[in-house]
Every structure is written in C-alpha cells, then in structure tokens.
C-alpha cells in the first residue's frame, strides 16, 4: 500500500528528479538518450503477438434457417396474451421445419418466450419490447427470451429486420422499466448451438442482472454450454454498476462485436455461477470481442475466472469514456460458499486484450472497493456523496486504464493463488484526467494513511 502524497507534490518531485538526472548526465549519455525513440506518456505500446483468435463471423455462426416467412399479428399495448401468441407461433413453425417470424410496428410486453430450433425472429426498427410484469411478485426474476434452458436448441436468431446493419436507427428497441427489486434478463442462452443476437437499442433503469446472459441450462451440466454464436450491434443505457450488457458464465466459440454500454460493465466474462464452479472444467473458451465500449460506467471489459481454469479470450478495440477503468483483470479466488471446488481459477495465458483507447473524466460509477485508489481529499468526497440510482456506486472520477490484480507486477505470482498473465497490447489515453497516472492499477497502487470518514447518522449525503 502506498502512503498518501499530494498530487501536486508528486508532480513537482518527479520534475525535480528528471531535471536533476539530466543535468548530471554526461554529454555522451545525453546524445544517446536523444537518439532513443521519444516515449509518449499517453501511449503504452504494449505487446504484439501473432498467436491470435480470428474474428471472421462465418467461424461463429452460419445461417441454416429456412427462408419460409410469417408475419405474426400481436395485440400490442402490453397485452399479456402476446407471449402466449408468440410462443405458439414459434412452436408451430419449428415443428414444420423452421423459418422466419417477423414482428411489425408496436410496443409489446413479453416474458418466457421459448426460442426453438431453426427459428429466426426478425424485429422491425419501430418495435419496442418490454418485460411483461403481469402477476410478477416482488423479488422474482424473469426472462423475456429463453434459448436452451430446458431443452437443446440449434440454428436460431433474434435480430433486427436489417440484421447486419450497424446503423442503430435500424435496430429494434428495448425498455426495462424502473421499479423496486426488478430482476430482468432480456435474453438468456443455455444449451444452444449456432445462434445470433443483434440489432438492439435498450434503455434500462438500473435493474439487476445483465440483459444478455450466457449460462448453464437447468440441467447444470457443464458439458451443455452455448457454442458457436454471435452477439453484436447492441447499445444499452442506464445499466446497474454490478451488471451491464453481457454476462458470460459459459460459452465456447462466441463472437461479441460492436457492443456499447452506458453504465456497468459492457462485456463481463465472469464465471461465477455456482454450477460452473463445482468441477474444474473449462466452460469458457475461444471468446472473441471486437469494438467493446463503456461510457460513464465501471469498465468496458472484465474477466474473472472465479474458481475454474478457463480458456482463451481475445479482445480488441476497447473504448472507455469517463468510466472507472477500461479493462479489469481479476485473479481467481476461493468462495466461502459450500459445495464448490476449493481452488482458485485462471485464464489461459495466451489471452489477449489490445487496442485500448481510454478517456478519463467525471461521471464514472465508482464501487466502494475502488475508493482505496483515490487520494484522501477525493476519497472523503466520494464517501459523503450521494450514490447513483443503483445504490451500489458513486459518481466519481476515472481511476486508470487497466485494473489488474492477477499479475506478478502487482504481487500475484502463484497460479495456485489464482494468478495469471494475459498479453496486453497498445493502450492510448486521450487525456490525463485520471486519479492515477499509471496505465496499470495494481493492489500496490492503493493509497493508505487517509483519516477515517463516517457518513452522517441521519443518512444525508452531498
């Protein structure tokens, strides 16, 4: 833990040392230094490697769905009958060999839509889908779309009508309403092969759960994980700091592309579901991410193996704007819960994260565990400040580019302790508006010696 030294004094001290060292150098040493490549303090050159996972879409999903097309007529206006109507159409068309179901203009409230094999749901841009909360008791969690929860599914897709358009005006809309104790997943993938999900612009209201989830099916069989899929062209806003756009508990050979999240973590490869941690067996491998963006959130990308030795990830084109970090690399750890394996997991050391662009500023969602990286003055302000609507984060300043507690550079050296290395490529800072000057934030960057601050007992905040 570093003792607290005021920022201005640290900058002054560094300048004095730099000037002094240069003044003491000989003429030959100065000539040699001048011949060296000038290092841009806003750019970390990183490591390049030819051992990368490829991102061509045909490797992840091939359209095998029949071209037969039907247009379903739903009631709209949040009729609770629409879920039953859509499920019936899906079952009928799947039994007949499959095809495309089109959903036309309207606002529809849906829940527990069971996608079946060889079905493609195409949704027009003037469609808004919300969760059907009819009869849902407080605390119950619901899924709007379910793919492979109780039975195996293959060759499926949910997309906007112009399914490969990157123009967000062509995407369909989603809305998660505000409310107490709402747990909503827009779509959950389980035992499914060859799938695609794309073209969604969703407004959340700090609900708990990521809106796109890849998890084990109800069988909890680690061999029944999602494989061969594409999730792309997604924008979501108003996300809870503890969740985000995608939560990946399981999945192999999955491509994530053009994901943009405001709040939370945009792409979270975190294998924390209890069933995935009962045996040390890979449930995540060959995961490719391209163009992953975070705005005013926690991070664009997070990887955390929990208690299992997982496979490879390859992430490129990370953009972070006014978020806590751009990337978070977490060490494995042992859970206090019973029935889980007593070990600490890692990711494959060939994993790669590169081409990271990070802009610092205010409005990041700061978790309490990250207060330790703020100086005493800023930390006091965070403690006394009102929290965000998610009630788990506080608006504050960006800390740095990459938070890493799995690396030997931060004192984590033993794989048995959940330590591992990944290849990190180029990092570019667009400004210097960060709490910490370093590109990498390790546990050793924490600042100690700050006086204890207690919130007023009446619960008031600034």
C-alpha positions in Angstrom: 0.0 0.0 0.0 1.4 3.4 -0.9 1.4 6.2 1.6 -0.6 9.3 0.5 1.5 12.0 -1.1 -0.4 15.1 -2.5 -0.7 15.1 -6.3 0.9 18.4 -6.9 3.9 17.5 -4.8 4.3 14.2 -6.6 4.4 16.0 -10.0 6.9 18.6 -8.6 9.1 15.9 -7.1 9.1 13.9 -10.4 10.1 17.0 -12.3 12.9 17.8 -10.0 14.3 14.3 -10.2 14.0 14.3 -14.0 15.8 17.7 -14.3 18.5 16.7 -11.9 19.2 13.4 -13.6 19.5 15.0 -17.0 21.8 17.7 -15.6 24.1 15.1 -14.1 24.4 13.1 -17.3 27.4 13.3 -19.4 27.4 14.7 -23.0 27.6 11.2 -24.5 24.8 9.9 -22.3 22.6 12.9 -23.4 23.4 12.2 -27.1 22.5 8.6 -26.6 19.2 9.5 -24.9 18.3 11.9 -27.7 18.8 9.1 -30.3 16.3 6.9 -28.5 12.6 6.9 -29.5 10.6 9.5 -27.7 8.1 7.8 -25.5 4.6 9.3 -25.5 3.4 9.4 -21.9 -0.2 8.9 -23.1 0.7 5.7 -25.0 1.6 2.3 -23.7 3.0 0.4 -26.8 2.1 -3.0 -25.3 3.0 -6.4 -26.8 2.2 -7.7 -30.2 1.6 -11.3 -30.9 0.8 -13.4 -34.0 -1.0 -16.0 -31.9 -4.5 -14.5 -32.0 -8.0 -15.9 -32.3 -9.6 -15.0 -35.6 -12.8 -12.9 -35.8 -14.4 -13.9 -39.1 -18.1 -14.2 -38.5 -18.5 -17.4 -40.5 -16.4 -19.2 -37.9 -19.1 -18.5 -35.3 -22.5 -18.6 -36.9 -23.8 -19.9 -40.2 -27.4 -19.2 -41.3 -29.1 -22.6 -41.6 -32.7 -21.4 -41.0 -35.2 -22.0 -43.8 -36.4 -18.9 -45.7 -40.1 -19.5 -45.1 -41.5 -16.4 -43.5 -44.6 -15.5 -41.5 -45.7 -12.2 -40.0 -47.2 -12.5 -36.6 -50.0 -10.2 -35.5 -49.8 -9.4 -31.8 -52.2 -7.3 -29.7 -49.6 -4.8 -28.6 -50.2 -2.2 -25.9 -48.6 -4.6 -23.4 -51.3 -7.3 -23.7 -50.4 -10.2 -21.5 -51.7 -12.5 -24.3 -48.9 -11.7 -26.6 -46.3 -14.0 -25.0 -48.6 -17.0 -25.5 -49.3 -16.0 -29.1 -45.6 -15.7 -30.0 -44.7 -19.0 -28.2 -47.5 -20.8 -30.2 -46.2 -19.4 -33.5 -42.6 -20.4 -32.6 -43.6 -24.0 -31.7 -45.8 -24.4 -34.9 -43.1 -23.1 -37.3 -40.3 -25.1 -35.6 -42.3 -28.3 -35.9 -42.8 -27.6 -39.6 -39.1 -27.3 -40.1 -38.4 -23.7 -39.1 -38.4 -20.3 -40.7 -38.6 -16.6 -40.1 -41.1 -14.8 -37.8 -41.5 -11.1 -38.3 -42.7 -8.7 -35.6 -44.0 -5.4 -37.0 -44.5 -2.0 -35.5 -45.8 -1.8 -31.9 -45.0 -1.9 -28.2 -45.1 -5.4 -26.8 -44.6 -6.8 -23.3 -43.2 -10.3 -23.3 -41.8 -12.9 -20.9 -40.7 -16.5 -21.1 -40.5 -16.6 -24.9 -39.1 -20.0 -25.7 -37.0 -20.0 -28.8 -36.9 -23.3 -30.6 -34.6 -24.8 -33.3 -34.5 -23.3 -36.8 -36.3 -20.2 -35.9 -35.3 -16.6 -36.7 -37.2 -13.8 -35.1 -36.8 -10.5 -37.1 -38.0 -7.4 -35.4 -38.6 -4.1 -37.1 -36.9 -0.8 -36.0 -40.2 0.7 -34.8 -40.8 -2.1 -32.3 -40.3 -1.7 -28.6 -40.2 -4.7 -26.3 -40.7 -4.5 -22.6 -40.9 -7.2 -19.9 -44.4 -8.4 -19.1 -44.7 -7.9 -15.3 -48.3 -9.1 -15.0 -48.6 -11.2 -11.9 -44.9 -11.0 -11.1 -44.3 -10.8 -7.4 -41.6 -8.7 -5.9 -38.2 -10.3 -5.9 -39.0 -12.8 -8.7 -36.6 -12.8 -11.7 -37.9 -13.1 -15.2 -36.5 -13.7 -18.7 -38.0 -12.1 -21.8 -36.5 -14.6 -24.2 -35.1 -18.0 -23.2 -32.9 -20.1 -25.5 -31.9 -23.6 -24.5 -32.9 -23.6 -20.8 -34.9 -26.9 -20.6 -34.1 -28.4 -24.0 -31.4 -28.3 -26.7 -31.7 -25.7 -29.4 -29.8 -25.1 -32.6 -29.8 -22.7 -35.5 -31.6 -19.7 -34.0 -31.5 -16.0 -34.3 -33.1 -12.9 -32.8 -32.2 -9.8 -34.9 -33.5 -6.5 -36.3 -35.0 -6.8 -39.7 -31.9 -5.4 -41.4 -29.8 -7.8 -39.4 -26.3 -6.8 -40.4 -26.8 -3.0 -40.4 -24.5 -1.1 -38.0 -26.9 1.9 -38.2 -28.6 2.0 -34.8 -31.6 3.7 -36.3 -32.5 0.4 -37.9 -32.3 -1.6 -34.6 -35.4 -2.6 -32.6 -35.9 -1.1 -29.1 -36.0 -2.5 -25.6 -37.1 -0.9 -22.3 -36.7 -2.2 -18.8 -38.9 0.0 -16.6 -37.9 1.4 -13.2 -39.1 -0.4 -10.2 -38.1 -1.9 -6.9 -36.4 -5.3 -6.9 -36.8 -5.9 -10.6 -34.6 -8.8 -12.0 -35.0 -8.9 -15.7 -32.9 -10.6 -18.4 -33.7 -9.7 -22.0 -32.3 -13.0 -23.2 -30.6 -15.9 -21.6 -28.7 -18.6 -23.6 -28.2 -22.1 -22.3 -27.8 -25.3 -24.2 -27.7 -23.8 -27.7 -25.5 -24.2 -30.8 -25.2 -21.8 -33.8 -27.0 -18.7 -32.6 -27.2 -15.0 -33.4 -28.5 -12.0 -31.5 -28.1 -8.5 -32.9 -29.6 -5.1 -33.6 -31.0 -3.9 -30.2 -31.0 -0.5 -28.6 -32.2 -0.8 -25.0 -32.9 1.6 -22.2 -32.5 0.2 -18.7 -33.3 1.7 -15.4 -30.6 0.2 -13.2 -32.3 -3.2 -13.0 -30.3 -6.1 -11.5 -28.9 -8.6 -14.0 -27.1 -8.1 -17.2 -29.6 -8.0 -20.1 -27.8 -10.7 -22.2 -26.7 -13.8 -20.2 -24.9 -17.0 -21.2 -25.3 -19.6 -18.5 -25.7 -23.3 -17.9 -29.1 -24.7 -18.7 -31.4 -26.0 -16.0 -29.6 -29.4 -16.1 -26.5 -27.6 -14.7 -24.4 -29.9 -16.9 -21.1 -28.2 -17.7 -20.9 -30.1 -21.0 -24.2 -28.4 -22.1 -22.9 -24.8 -22.7 -23.7 -22.5 -25.5 -21.4 -22.9 -28.5 -20.9 -21.1 -31.9 -22.6 -17.8 -31.6 -22.5 -14.1 -32.5 -23.8 -11.2 -30.3 -23.3 -7.9 -32.0 -24.6 -4.4 -32.7 -26.0 -3.6 -29.2 -26.5 -0.3 -27.4 -27.7 -0.2 -23.8 -28.0 2.7 -21.4 -28.9 3.1 -17.7 -27.1 0.0 -16.5 -26.5 -1.1 -12.9 -22.9 -1.0 -11.9 -22.9 -4.6 -10.9 -24.2 -5.8 -14.2 -24.1 -4.5 -17.8 -24.8 -5.5 -21.4 -23.4 -9.1 -21.4 -22.6 -11.6 -18.5 -20.8 -14.7 -19.9 -20.8 -17.5 -17.4 -20.4 -20.2 -20.1 -19.8 -20.4 -23.8 -17.3 -21.6 -26.4 -16.5 -20.0 -29.8 -18.6 -16.9 -29.3 -18.0 -13.5 -31.0 -19.0 -10.2 -29.4 -18.9 -7.2 -31.8 -20.0 -3.6 -31.6 -21.3 -3.6 -28.0 -21.8 -0.2 -26.4 -22.9 0.2 -22.8 -23.6 3.2 -20.6 -23.1 2.0 -17.0 -21.9 -1.2 -15.5 -19.6 -3.5 -17.5 -20.2 -3.9 -21.2 -18.7 -7.3 -21.6 -18.3 -9.4 -18.4 -16.6 -12.8 -18.8 -17.1 -13.8 -15.3 -17.8 -17.5 -14.5 -19.3 -17.1 -11.0 -22.5 -19.2 -11.3 -22.3 -21.9 -8.6 -22.9 -24.8 -11.0 -19.9 -23.8 -13.1 -17.7 -24.0 -10.0 -18.4 -27.5 -8.8 -15.8 -29.1 -11.1 -12.6 -27.7 -12.6 -13.8 -27.9 -16.2 -13.5 -25.3 -18.8 -16.8 -23.6 -19.5 -15.4 -20.5 -21.4 -13.1 -20.7 -24.3 -12.4 -19.2 -27.8 -14.1 -15.9 -26.8 -13.6 -13.0 -29.3 -14.5 -9.4 -28.7 -14.3 -6.5 -31.1 -15.3 -2.9 -30.5 -16.4 -3.0 -26.9 -17.3 0.4 -25.5 -18.1 1.7 -22.0 -19.5 5.1 -21.2 -19.9 6.5 -17.6 -19.7 3.0 -16.2 -17.4 0.6 -14.4 -15.5 -0.9 -17.3 -15.8 -2.0 -21.0 -14.3 -5.4 -20.3 -14.0 -7.6 -17.2 -12.5 -11.1 -16.9 -12.8 -13.1 -13.8 -12.3 -16.9 -13.6 -13.5 -17.4 -10.1 -12.6 -21.0 -9.2 -12.1 -22.7 -12.6 -9.1 -22.8 -15.1 -10.7 -21.2 -18.1 -9.7 -20.9 -21.8 -8.7 -18.1 -24.1 -10.2 -14.7 -24.7 -9.1 -12.3 -27.5 -10.4 -8.7 -27.1 -9.5 -5.8 -29.4 -10.9 -2.3 -29.9 -11.8 -1.5 -26.3 -13.1 2.1 -25.8 -13.7 3.6 -22.3 -15.2 7.1 -21.9 -15.4 8.5 -18.3 -15.6 5.1 -16.8 -13.7 3.7 -13.7 -11.4 1.6 -15.9 -11.3 0.4 -19.4 -10.4 -3.2 -18.5 -10.5 -5.2 -15.3 -8.5 -8.4 -15.0 -9.3 -10.3 -11.8 -7.5 -13.1 -10.1 -9.3 -16.3 -9.2 -10.4 -16.8 -5.7 -12.0 -19.4 -3.3 -15.6 -18.9 -2.4 -16.9 -19.2 1.2 -20.0 -21.0 -0.2 -20.3 -24.7 0.4 -20.4 -27.3 -2.3 -17.9 -25.6 -4.6 -14.4 -26.7 -5.6 -11.7 -25.5 -3.2 -9.3 -23.9 -5.6 -8.6 -20.6 -7.5 -9.0 -20.3 -11.2 -7.1 -18.7 -14.0 -7.4 -17.8 -17.7 -5.2 -19.2 -20.5 -2.0 -17.1 -20.6 -2.4 -16.8 -24.4 -5.4 -14.5 -23.9 -5.1 -11.1 -25.4 -6.5 -7.6 -24.8 -5.4 -4.8 -27.1 -6.0 -1.5 -29.0 -7.4 0.1 -25.8 -8.5 3.7 -26.0 -9.4 5.4 -22.7 -10.7 8.8 -21.9 -10.8 9.9 -18.3 -13.2 12.2 -16.7 -16.1 12.6 -14.2 -19.3 10.6 -14.1 -17.8 7.1 -13.6 -19.6 4.6 -11.5 -17.2 4.0 -8.6 -17.6 1.0 -6.4 -16.7 1.3 -2.7 -13.8 -1.2 -3.1 -12.2 1.2 -5.5 -12.2 4.1 -3.1 -8.7 3.0 -2.0 -7.2 4.3 -5.2 -8.3 7.9 -4.6 -6.3 10.4 -2.6 -7.6 11.4 0.8 -9.5 14.5 -0.4 -11.2 12.8 -3.3 -12.0 9.7 -1.1 -13.7 11.9 1.5 -15.9 13.4 -1.2 -16.9 10.0 -2.5 -17.8 8.7 0.9 -20.0 11.8 1.6 -21.5 11.9 -1.8 -25.0 10.6 -2.7 -24.9 7.2 -4.6 -26.2 6.6 -8.1 -29.7 5.2 -8.6 -28.3 1.6 -8.5 -27.5 2.2 -4.8 -24.1 0.5 -5.2 -21.9 3.0 -6.9 -21.0 6.6 -6.5 -20.3 9.2 -9.3 -16.7 10.0 -9.4 -13.5 10.3 -11.5 -11.9 7.7 -13.7 -9.1 5.8 -12.0 -7.0 4.4 -14.8 -6.8 2.2 -17.9 -6.4 -1.4 -16.7 -7.0 -2.7 -13.2 -5.1 -6.0 -12.7 -4.9 -8.0 -9.5 -3.9 -11.2 -11.3 -0.4 -10.2 -12.5 3.0 -10.7 -10.9 3.6 -7.0 -11.5 1.1 -6.4 -8.7 2.5 -9.1 -6.4 0.3 -12.0 -7.6 2.8 -14.7 -8.6 1.5 -18.2 -7.9 -1.1 -19.8 -10.2 -2.4 -21.8 -7.2 -3.4 -18.4 -5.8 -5.4 -17.5 -9.0 -2.6 -15.6 -10.6 -2.1 -15.4 -14.3 -0.8 -13.2 -17.1 -2.5 -12.1 -20.3 -1.0 -10.4 -23.3 -1.8 -6.7 -23.3 -1.5 -4.7 -26.5 -1.4 -0.9 -27.1 -3.2 1.5 -24.7 -3.9 5.1 -25.7 -5.0 7.7 -23.3 -6.8 10.7 -24.9 -6.3 12.9 -21.8 -4.7 12.9 -18.3 -8.0 13.2 -16.4 -7.4 10.1 -14.1 -6.9 9.6 -10.4 -3.8 7.5 -11.1 -1.1 8.3 -13.6 -0.1 4.7 -14.3 -1.6 2.7 -17.1 -2.0 -0.3 -14.9 -3.6 -0.2 -11.5 -2.4 -2.9 -9.1 -3.3 -3.5 -5.4 0.0 -1.8 -4.6 -1.4 1.4 -6.1 -3.8 1.7 -3.2 -3.3 4.8 -1.0 -3.1 4.4 2.7 -3.0 6.8 5.6 -6.2 8.6 5.0 -8.3 9.6 8.0 -11.5 7.7 8.6 -14.6 9.4 7.3 -18.1 8.4 8.6 -21.3 9.4 6.9 -23.8 11.3 9.0 -26.1 9.1 11.0 -29.2 10.7 9.5 -28.2 9.3 6.1 -27.8 12.7 4.4 -25.3 13.0 1.5 -23.9 15.6 -0.7 
